[in-house]
Amino acid sequence: MNFLFLNSARRGWGGNEKWTRLAAESLAEEHGVFLAYRDPRLAERFTVRSFRLPFKAEVDLVTLFMLTRIIRREKIDVLIPTKRKDYVLAGLASRICGISNILRLGIDRPLKNTFLHKLVYSIWSDGIIVNADKIRLTLLQTAWISPEKIRVIYNGLDRTSLDINANERTWNKPFIFTITSAGALIPRKGFDFLIRSFSRFIQNHPDTGAGLVIMGDGPELSRLKQLAALLGIAERVVFTGFVDNPYPVLKQSDVYVAASTSEGISNALIEAMYFGCVPISTEAGGTKEMIGNGENGFLVQFGNDQQLSSLFGTLYNSPEMRRKIGSTAKTTIRKAFSTEVMTKELLEFCVMQTSAKNNV
């Protein structure tokens, strides 16, 4: 089969882009795989053949024309759009060219009952891939999406690449007890909640050698730095900016926090667990599907500064607990998140939905 992945991101490199690369390059071992993209920096990270398109808007006639030409020239069988802007274009192009359109959705977000959403997610879609059962259940609250169209496929993990990158350089751990988080610095990611909770922890443990490392860039950077300064913890909070290879940092960290208000299953959280960090997460998205509270990590209520700061204190005072929880977290990831399983299930779903479409 021939696959064309779509990613219209203007800039940045996040979990969605990581998934796209892993899925595309895994399928490319036995199939024809291509990428249509907007940001030129994105193509530099892919080995599959790629095409830069404008992706100016959801209904961009120039992009649509170029997309249909690529589909016909490369004999594409399946489109896999990965961003909301891609969904409309992929739906139109797939219907013009008579091929399958399998959406990939990695965030838990209720759909508004609009005709456009019905077109995009039902009429123009032959299937929807989600990375958490929580997202599937949210989608099924919409009356016009049938259960047969949705498949839960957990994110894969390229362990060999992670291990190589983690040892690529040495990272000098800046704090004895290092709490780490990563992601785009936007409100949804909850970094202000994390900083406030960390500040409360420091107030109760002023003599600890603890610090917070936040990896990522975005529009909230200035405000978050101001918040850390206002709370008197600026010297204990390190903002690294975007980090191309975060794995040496994760490998040396003690605790990893995912503080989002909305998520699917965080790639960064999975990677942190793989390296044995103690994971702490809000209950956003499908987090409960991978973390058993107190067993292989901890779940907290978003906005509950007291709960999160208290948990920091407990973990700081108990190295043995950190070791045990971190080890269990790593085992969980090794068992449940496999690139081979993800690729197999992705291919099976695409073949099944394409066969069903062709038999209609």
DOMAR-590020 format. One record per residue (C-alpha): y, z, x; residue in one letter. Coordinates in steps of 0.05 Angstrom, whole numbers. Layout:
r v:Y; w:Z; u:X; res:A
...
***
This chain:
r v:0; w:0; u:0; res:M
r v:72; w:-10; u:20; res:N
r v:122; w:47; u:9; res:F
r v:198; w:49; u:11; res:L
r v:230; w:117; u:16; res:F
r v:303; w:125; u:-5; res:L
r v:352; w:177; u:23; res:N
r v:426; w:170; u:7; res:S
r v:450; w:232; u:44; res:A
r v:519; w:222; u:74; res:R
r v:507; w:270; u:130; res:R
r v:466; w:329; u:152; res:G
r v:393; w:344; u:164; res:W
r v:357; w:391; u:116; res:G
r v:291; w:405; u:83; res:G
r v:293; w:342; u:41; res:N
r v:303; w:298; u:102; res:E
r v:248; w:335; u:140; res:K
r v:200; w:323; u:83; res:W
r v:219; w:250; u:79; res:T
r v:205; w:239; u:153; res:R
r v:139; w:277; u:152; res:L
r v:114; w:241; u:90; res:A
r v:137; w:172; u:113; res:A
r v:109; w:177; u:183; res:E
r v:43; w:207; u:159; res:S
r v:32; w:151; u:109; res:L
r v:53; w:100; u:162; res:A
r v:-11; w:114; u:201; res:E
r v:-50; w:72; u:151; res:E
r v:2; w:39; u:105; res:H
r v:66; w:-1; u:108; res:G
r v:125; w:47; u:104; res:V
r v:200; w:34; u:104; res:F
r v:263; w:75; u:96; res:L
r v:328; w:57; u:61; res:A
r v:384; w:104; u:84; res:Y
r v:459; w:115; u:86; res:R
r v:475; w:160; u:146; res:D
r v:461; w:122; u:211; res:P
r v:443; w:188; u:245; res:R
r v:384; w:194; u:197; res:L
r v:350; w:131; u:221; res:A
r v:351; w:157; u:293; res:E
r v:301; w:210; u:273; res:R
r v:251; w:162; u:241; res:F
r v:201; w:116; u:274; res:T
r v:187; w:74; u:212; res:V
r v:225; w:10; u:200; res:R
r v:291; w:25; u:165; res:S
r v:348; w:-9; u:128; res:F
r v:419; w:18; u:122; res:R
r v:448; w:10; u:51; res:L
r v:516; w:30; u:23; res:P
r v:492; w:79; u:-31; res:F
r v:564; w:83; u:-57; res:K
r v:546; w:108; u:-126; res:A
r v:488; w:118; u:-175; res:E
r v:500; w:48; u:-203; res:V
r v:520; w:10; u:-140; res:D
r v:507; w:-64; u:-152; res:L
r v:512; w:-83; u:-79; res:V
r v:459; w:-31; u:-60; res:T
r v:417; w:-51; u:-119; res:L
r v:418; w:-124; u:-98; res:F
r v:400; w:-107; u:-26; res:M
r v:345; w:-60; u:-50; res:L
r v:312; w:-112; u:-93; res:T
r v:313; w:-162; u:-35; res:R
r v:279; w:-112; u:11; res:I
r v:226; w:-96; u:-43; res:I
r v:209; w:-169; u:-52; res:R
r v:211; w:-188; u:21; res:R
r v:169; w:-130; u:45; res:E
r v:123; w:-131; u:-16; res:K
r v:136; w:-58; u:-33; res:I
r v:88; w:-26; u:-82; res:D
r v:119; w:43; u:-90; res:V
r v:191; w:69; u:-86; res:L
r v:200; w:143; u:-68; res:I
r v:272; w:164; u:-80; res:P
r v:289; w:234; u:-53; res:T
r v:361; w:247; u:-75; res:K
r v:393; w:248; u:-144; res:R
r v:437; w:188; u:-127; res:K
r v:375; w:150; u:-108; res:D
r v:340; w:162; u:-174; res:Y
r v:382; w:114; u:-216; res:V
r v:380; w:59; u:-164; res:L
r v:306; w:66; u:-154; res:A
r v:294; w:66; u:-229; res:G
r v:333; w:1; u:-238; res:L
r v:303; w:-33; u:-177; res:A
r v:232; w:-14; u:-196; res:S
r v:240; w:-43; u:-266; res:R
r v:272; w:-107; u:-240; res:I
r v:216; w:-117; u:-190; res:C
r v:158; w:-90; u:-231; res:G
r v:136; w:-36; u:-182; res:I
r v:123; w:39; u:-185; res:S
r v:177; w:91; u:-179; res:N
r v:155; w:161; u:-158; res:I
r v:211; w:212; u:-154; res:L
r v:210; w:269; u:-105; res:R
r v:245; w:332; u:-129; res:L
r v:250; w:393; u:-83; res:G
r v:296; w:441; u:-121; res:I
r v:286; w:482; u:-184; res:D
r v:341; w:459; u:-232; res:R
r v:338; w:452; u:-308; res:P
r v:353; w:383; u:-334; res:L
r v:407; w:372; u:-386; res:K
r v:383; w:337; u:-449; res:N
r v:421; w:272; u:-438; res:T
r v:401; w:200; u:-447; res:F
r v:414; w:185; u:-373; res:L
r v:366; w:240; u:-352; res:H
r v:314; w:214; u:-401; res:K
r v:321; w:145; u:-370; res:L
r v:317; w:170; u:-298; res:V
r v:262; w:223; u:-304; res:Y
r v:219; w:192; u:-359; res:S
r v:230; w:119; u:-379; res:I
r v:245; w:92; u:-309; res:W
r v:199; w:141; u:-272; res:S
r v:124; w:132; u:-262; res:D
r v:115; w:201; u:-232; res:G
r v:150; w:261; u:-203; res:I
r v:129; w:298; u:-140; res:I
r v:151; w:371; u:-136; res:V
r v:138; w:422; u:-81; res:N
r v:130; w:483; u:-126; res:A
r v:96; w:499; u:-191; res:D
r v:160; w:534; u:-214; res:K
r v:196; w:466; u:-212; res:I
r v:140; w:435; u:-253; res:R
r v:147; w:489; u:-306; res:L
r v:222; w:480; u:-308; res:T
r v:215; w:405; u:-318; res:L
r v:165; w:415; u:-374; res:L
r v:218; w:452; u:-414; res:Q
r v:246; w:383; u:-425; res:T
r v:210; w:352; u:-485; res:A
r v:210; w:280; u:-460; res:W
r v:174; w:293; u:-393; res:I
r v:98; w:291; u:-400; res:S
r v:54; w:337; u:-357; res:P
r v:14; w:278; u:-331; res:E
r v:76; w:251; u:-295; res:K
r v:86; w:313; u:-251; res:I
r v:45; w:332; u:-190; res:R
r v:55; w:394; u:-148; res:V
r v:46; w:377; u:-74; res:I
r v:64; w:431; u:-25; res:Y
r v:103; w:412; u:37; res:N
r v:63; w:395; u:98; res:G
r v:75; w:425; u:166; res:L
r v:70; w:386; u:232; res:D
r v:42; w:443; u:274; res:R
r v:36; w:403; u:338; res:T
r v:108; w:382; u:335; res:S
r v:131; w:452; u:319; res:L
r v:94; w:482; u:378; res:D
r v:121; w:429; u:426; res:I
r v:193; w:438; u:402; res:N
r v:188; w:514; u:404; res:A
r v:171; w:511; u:477; res:N
r v:220; w:456; u:494; res:E
r v:273; w:505; u:517; res:R
r v:283; w:579; u:528; res:T
r v:325; w:618; u:478; res:W
r v:353; w:683; u:503; res:N
r v:346; w:731; u:445; res:K
r v:417; w:760; u:435; res:P
r v:396; w:824; u:398; res:F
r v:337; w:872; u:403; res:I
r v:326; w:865; u:328; res:F
r v:344; w:794; u:308; res:T
r v:351; w:773; u:236; res:I
r v:356; w:697; u:227; res:T
r v:374; w:649; u:171; res:S
r v:386; w:574; u:168; res:A
r v:412; w:521; u:122; res:G
r v:473; w:484; u:98; res:A
r v:532; w:532; u:93; res:L
r v:544; w:522; u:19; res:I
r v:550; w:574; u:-37; res:P
r v:479; w:561; u:-65; res:R
r v:448; w:585; u:1; res:K
r v:473; w:656; u:-8; res:G
r v:498; w:670; u:62; res:F
r v:554; w:715; u:36; res:D
r v:501; w:759; u:3; res:F
r v:463; w:761; u:69; res:L
r v:524; w:781; u:109; res:I
r v:544; w:836; u:61; res:R
r v:473; w:864; u:62; res:S
r v:471; w:862; u:138; res:F
r v:538; w:898; u:141; res:S
r v:512; w:954; u:96; res:R
r v:451; w:960; u:142; res:F
r v:496; w:966; u:203; res:I
r v:538; w:1020; u:169; res:Q
r v:474; w:1061; u:160; res:N
r v:448; w:1044; u:230; res:H
r v:511; w:1037; u:274; res:P
r v:475; w:1048; u:340; res:D
r v:421; w:995; u:331; res:T
r v:419; w:933; u:375; res:G
r v:412; w:890; u:313; res:A
r v:445; w:824; u:300; res:G
r v:446; w:765; u:252; res:L
r v:439; w:692; u:273; res:V
r v:459; w:639; u:223; res:I
r v:440; w:567; u:240; res:M
r v:474; w:511; u:202; res:G
r v:541; w:479; u:187; res:D
r v:580; w:466; u:123; res:G
r v:643; w:478; u:83; res:P
r v:632; w:553; u:78; res:E
r v:634; w:565; u:154; res:L
r v:706; w:589; u:158; res:S
r v:700; w:634; u:98; res:R
r v:635; w:665; u:123; res:L
r v:665; w:679; u:191; res:K
r v:725; w:712; u:157; res:Q
r v:677; w:755; u:115; res:L
r v:640; w:778; u:177; res:A
r v:706; w:796; u:211; res:A
r v:731; w:832; u:148; res:L
r v:668; w:874; u:147; res:L
r v:675; w:891; u:220; res:G
r v:611; w:859; u:243; res:I
r v:638; w:794; u:275; res:A
r v:608; w:812; u:343; res:E
r v:539; w:821; u:311; res:R
r v:538; w:755; u:273; res:V
r v:526; w:691; u:311; res:V
r v:542; w:625; u:278; res:F
r v:507; w:571; u:319; res:T
r v:530; w:510; u:279; res:G
r v:479; w:455; u:268; res:F
r v:418; w:464; u:314; res:V
r v:377; w:402; u:326; res:D
r v:317; w:443; u:349; res:N
r v:317; w:512; u:315; res:P
r v:245; w:529; u:333; res:Y
r v:257; w:568; u:398; res:P
r v:303; w:612; u:357; res:V
r v:252; w:622; u:301; res:L
r v:198; w:637; u:352; res:K
r v:238; w:695; u:381; res:Q
r v:266; w:723; u:315; res:S
r v:240; w:786; u:282; res:D
r v:260; w:772; u:209; res:V
r v:278; w:709; u:171; res:Y
r v:319; w:712; u:107; res:V
r v:323; w:658; u:53; res:A
r v:379; w:681; u:7; res:A
r v:386; w:621; u:-39; res:S
r v:402; w:623; u:-113; res:T
r v:364; w:559; u:-125; res:S
r v:308; w:528; u:-84; res:E
r v:241; w:493; u:-87; res:G
r v:201; w:520; u:-29; res:I
r v:244; w:525; u:33; res:S
r v:220; w:485; u:93; res:N
r v:257; w:532; u:139; res:A
r v:223; w:593; u:108; res:L
r v:155; w:560; u:117; res:I
r v:171; w:545; u:190; res:E
r v:195; w:616; u:203; res:A
r v:131; w:644; u:173; res:M
r v:91; w:597; u:217; res:Y
r v:124; w:629; u:278; res:F
r v:108; w:699; u:254; res:G
r v:176; w:721; u:229; res:C
r v:176; w:772; u:174; res:V
r v:200; w:731; u:114; res:P
r v:249; w:759; u:63; res:I
r v:269; w:715; u:5; res:S
r v:302; w:716; u:-62; res:T
r v:257; w:697; u:-119; res:E
r v:288; w:628; u:-124; res:A
r v:244; w:569; u:-140; res:G
r v:172; w:573; u:-118; res:G
r v:179; w:629; u:-68; res:T
r v:130; w:674; u:-108; res:K
r v:77; w:621; u:-97; res:E
r v:76; w:634; u:-22; res:M
r v:100; w:706; u:-14; res:I
r v:64; w:767; u:-41; res:G
r v:115; w:823; u:-40; res:N
r v:96; w:873; u:13; res:G
r v:35; w:833; u:35; res:E
r v:59; w:773; u:75; res:N
r v:134; w:782; u:64; res:G
r v:185; w:811; u:16; res:F
r v:221; w:788; u:-46; res:L
r v:291; w:813; u:-64; res:V
r v:338; w:804; u:-122; res:Q
r v:396; w:759; u:-106; res:F
r v:461; w:799; u:-100; res:G
r v:426; w:866; u:-91; res:N
r v:458; w:886; u:-25; res:D
r v:428; w:955; u:-26; res:Q
r v:357; w:929; u:-34; res:Q
r v:363; w:879; u:23; res:L
r v:399; w:926; u:70; res:S
r v:347; w:980; u:57; res:S
r v:292; w:931; u:73; res:L
r v:326; w:915; u:139; res:F
r v:326; w:989; u:155; res:G
r v:252; w:996; u:139; res:T
r v:232; w:937; u:182; res:L
r v:277; w:960; u:240; res:Y
r v:244; w:1028; u:241; res:N
r v:173; w:1001; u:237; res:S
r v:154; w:951; u:291; res:P
r v:81; w:957; u:270; res:E
r v:98; w:935; u:199; res:M
r v:136; w:876; u:227; res:R
r v:76; w:856; u:269; res:R
r v:27; w:862; u:211; res:K
r v:70; w:826; u:159; res:I
r v:89; w:772; u:209; res:G
r v:16; w:759; u:227; res:S
r v:-4; w:755; u:154; res:T
r v:54; w:707; u:139; res:A
r v:31; w:661; u:195; res:K
r v:-41; w:661; u:168; res:T
r v:-15; w:643; u:98; res:T
r v:22; w:582; u:124; res:I
r v:-35; w:558; u:167; res:R
r v:-81; w:559; u:106; res:K
r v:-36; w:531; u:52; res:A
r v:12; w:481; u:84; res:F
r v:-23; w:423; u:118; res:S
r v:5; w:354; u:133; res:T
r v:-63; w:324; u:122; res:E
r v:-70; w:354; u:53; res:V
r v:1; w:335; u:34; res:M
r v:-9; w:263; u:56; res:T
r v:-77; w:257; u:20; res:K
r v:-49; w:285; u:-45; res:E
r v:14; w:242; u:-41; res:L
r v:-26; w:179; u:-31; res:L
r v:-76; w:196; u:-87; res:E
r v:-19; w:210; u:-136; res:F
r v:17; w:145; u:-119; res:C
r v:-47; w:104; u:-127; res:V
r v:-64; w:138; u:-193; res:M
r v:5; w:129; u:-223; res:Q
r v:9; w:57; u:-199; res:T
r v:-59; w:41; u:-230; res:S
r v:-38; w:73; u:-295; res:A
r v:26; w:32; u:-296; res:K
r v:-11; w:-33; u:-282; res:N
r v:-62; w:-19; u:-337; res:N
r v:-10; w:-8; u:-391; res:V
***
